[in-house]
Amino acid sequence: MAEFSVRPAQPEDSEAVFQLFADWQASHFGEVEIGPEMFATTLAGADSVFVAETEDGIVGHADVDGGWIGLGVAPAARRRGIGTALLAEAESAATTDSTWLTGLRAEPAAAAFAAASGYEKAWEVWLMGIDLPEDISEPQWPEGVTVRTYGGEEAEAREIKDLLDLAYAEEFHHHPATFENWSRFMFDDPMFDAGVWFLAVADGKIVGAALNWDEGYIKDLVVHPEWRGRGLGKALVYQTFAEFKRRGLPRVTLKTDSNNPTDAWRLYERVGMRKERTYEIFQKGSAG
């Protein structure tokens, strides 16, 4: 059994770490869905990142952001204790009482590893998608609401970030990013396009937002708690569908949690989206 070492990641490790992740994506999805820029931004915003090395080079990595742990080991290097060692380092760097791992349901080894490491399945994340139809319903905006795209001002960005944090605060596992890390993740990504960031405004305040990547992905869809139940979320979805249809994109996708406090997945099903892929979330420790 080849020996290995685990150490904090260095900037020069980024290409090798991304290649591990890219290989995993290609093997499971048939393509690389998350490119090097987004992956690098994610790691840059993490609290800690670790890599595992053997004589063959970097064969695994782990990152931790709050209690969220991302972990991957090259298939040829598995069953040597590398994943367990990386997980131990990540858990020691976590800043929450609970830690979470994400596994793809189609990869049973992930669930087995999580269980052996003391984790229990807590909920699921669903990738949902729709092939855009020829005719898309017109958005029906609640009275007093207008829609516009993001204008690029920092004050506006901070208002959007505040709305996201307010909306996501109901999710017990939400770990708010700093404004600087959030800005880097959102604005530095090559898929950022202000023309597909739709902001619903009432009385001069942003009360809802659909923040989309230009590839046809709904990154965030949020509505202020005081404006829920009025059809604002559905209007933002149809606004998004219509713009991507106008641009000639064939599909729209998003991810949503099975335990979302607002049951957002029900809205997505009502507008024609269907579950296409399931990720399992495993938890260790108390959420309280």
N, C-alpha and C positions, 0 to 999 in steps of 0.2 A: 504494500500500500504506500503510495507516494506521500511524502510529508508535505505539509503546507503551512503557511503563516498567514495571519490576519493582521492588518494594519490600517490606520486611517488613510483614506484616499488622498492622492495628490493631484493637482491640476493636470499633470501629464498622463494620468490614468484614464482620463475621460473618454478617449477614443476607444480604448480596449473595453471599457465598461459598457459603452453604448453598443459595441459590436455584439457583446453577449446578449444584450436586450433585443437588438435587431434580429439576431439569429432566432431567438425565442419567438418573436412576433411572426417572422416569416414561416416558421415551422408550424405554427398553430393557426394563423390567419391567412397564409398565402401571400402576405405582403407586409411591409413595414408601415404600420399605421401611425406611429409616433416617431417623428424624425429627430435627428441629432440636436437641433436647436431647442425644441421643447424638452427633450430629455435632459439636456445640459442645464436648462433653466430650472427644472424640477430639482435636480441635485444641488444647484447653487442655493436654492431656498431651503434645503434640508438642514436640520440641526447638526447631524453628523452623517458621514459616509465612510464605509469601510470596504476594503477589498481583500480577497483571499488570493494568494499566489502559490503556485507550485513551480517546479523547474520549467514547466511549459509556459509560464507567464500567469497573467490574471485569469482566474477561472470562476470567480464569483464576486458578488458585491451585495452590500446591504446599506440602505439609507433609512434614516428615521426623522420624522417631522412630528413633533409632539409625541403621540403614541402610535402613529402610523408607520409601519415598517414595510419597506419594499425590499425584496430579497430574490436573488437569482443565482443559480449555479449551473455551469455548463454541463450538459448531459453526461459527457465522458468523465466528469470529475465528481459525480454524485456517489452516494453511499460510502463516503470516506470521512464523514463528520464535518465537512466543510460548511454545509448549511447550518448545522447546529452551532458551530463556533461563530459564524457570522451573526446568527440570531442572538446569541448571548451578548455579543458586543453591542448590537443595536438596542436590545432591551436595557442594557446598563446605561445607555445614553438617552433613553426615553424620558420625557418630562411630564408624563401623566401616569396615574395609577394603573390604567388599563393600557394594553397594547393590542394592535390589530394587524392581522395579515390578510392579504387578498390572494385568493387562488382561483384559477379557471376551472369551472366544473368539468370541462372536457379533459382536464389533466388530473386524474384521480390521485396521483402522487402528492399533489399539493395538500389535499385534505388529510392524507395519511401522515404527512410530515407535520402539519399543524396539530393533529391529535397527539402525536408522539411528543410534541413540544409543550403540551399542556394547554392547548387552545381548544375552544369549543365554537362550533358554528353559531353565529349571532344573527346574520341576515344575509340578503343577497343584493347584488347590484345588477341591473339589467341593461344591456345595450338594446335600445329600441330603434326601429327604423321604418321608413316609408318610401316607396317608389312614388314620386310626386305625380299626382293625376293631372289630366289635361285641364280640368276646371278646379280652381281652388276657391273656397268660400271667402267672401270679402270680410275683413276684420270688422267686428261690431264693437266700437269703443264705448265704454260707459260714459254717461253724461259728464261733461266737464273735463274729459281726458283728451289730450292731443298726443301725437307720436312724432318723434324726430330721431335723427341719428346722433351719435356721439360727436361732440364738437372739438374734442382734443384738449380742453382746458384742465389744468390740475384740480381746480376746485370742483369741477364736474366729476372728474375721476374719483375724487375723495367721497363725493356724495354717492356715487355708484357703489363704491366699496362699503360705505356705511350701510347702504340698503342690503347688500349681500350679507354682511355680518348680522344684521337684524333678522333677515329671513332665515338664515342658516343657524341662528342661535338656538332654535327649537330642536335641532338635531344634537343629541347629547355628545356625539363623537366629533362635532365640528371643532377644529383647531384653527382659529383665525390667524391668517398670515399677516405680517406687517404690511403696511401700505407699500413700502419699497419692494418687498419680495413679490407681492401681488402684482404691482406695476410691471416688474421685470418679466414675470411669467406671462402676463396678458399682452403687453405692448411690444415686447421684443420678439415674440413668436412670429415667424413668417406668415402664419395664417391669420394674423390680426388684420382686420379691415374695419375701419370706423363706419363704413357704409352698411355694414350688417350688424351694427350694435344699435338696437332699437330701444328707445327710452320713452316710456309713457309718463306724461307730465300732467299734473293737476295743481292749480294754484301756485305755479312756479316751482313745484317740488317734484322730484322723480319718485313715482309711486310704483313703477314696475319696469323691468328690463329684460330683454332677450339679448344676451351677449353671445354672438355666433362667430365661429371660425369660417373663413371664406370657402372652405372645402365642402360645406354643407353640414356642419356639426353645430348643434346647439350646446354651447359650453355651460351657460348659466341661464336659467329662466326663473325670475323671482318677482313676487308681488308683495308690496307692503301689507302687513297683516290687516290693517284697517281697510284695505281695498280688495280683499279676497271675497270670493263668492259673487262677483259682479261680471264675470266673463272677461276680465282683463287678461288673464293668462292665455285663454283661448285666442283672443285677438292678437296677442303678441306672437303666438305660434303661427297663425294664418298670415300675419305680416311677414314672418320669416319664410314660410313656404313660398309665398308669392315672389319675394325677392330672389330666392334661389332658383325658382322656376324661370323668372325673367332672365337670369344669368345663364340658363341652360344646364343647370345641374340636375341630374336625374334622381338623386336620393337625398334624404336628410336623416341624420341619426342623432342620438343623444344617449346619456346614461342617467338612470334614476335608481334610487334605493327602494327596496321592498318595504322598508320601515319608515319611509318619508312621512313626517307628521301630517302633511296635507294630502297624502295618497296621490301625489302628482301623476303617477303612472296611469291613473284612471282618466285624467285629462288627455294624456297622450294616446290612449286607446280610443277615446272618443273622436279624436281628429284623424284616426286611421293608422296610427303607428302600432307596430307589433314587436314583441320580445324576440330578439335574434341571438342573443348570447347571454350566458349567466356567469357572473363572478360570485364566489362565495367569500364572505367576510368572517374571519375567525377572531375570537376575542379571548384575551387572557387577563385576569384581574377583574376588579369591580368597576363598573361604569359610574358608580356613585362617588 
